[in-house]
Amino acid sequence: MEKTIDLSKSVFEICRDHPEMIEVMGELGFENIATPGMLNTAGRFMTIPKGAEMKKISLEHIIEVLKQKGFIVSE
């Protein structure tokens, strides 16, 4: 199955479609996403680009890591 990440989707939608993304997000610095309830609240409106901006994490770095993990990233 193709593992495509659409950066315009919410973190909740991405993690629902690809549960392994919860761990990947934690590795990238978004460790709060694994906190019970966080995915179902903030994750419903937060996108990866918005989160990257808030956490001051380079979006280019995130995309590179996702590609290394076998994901295809669409923007």
Secondary structure, 3 states (H helix, E strand, C coil): CCCEEECCCEHHHHHHHCCCHHHHHHHCCCHHHHCCCCCCCHHHCCEHHHHHHHHCCCHHHHHHHHHHCCCEEEC
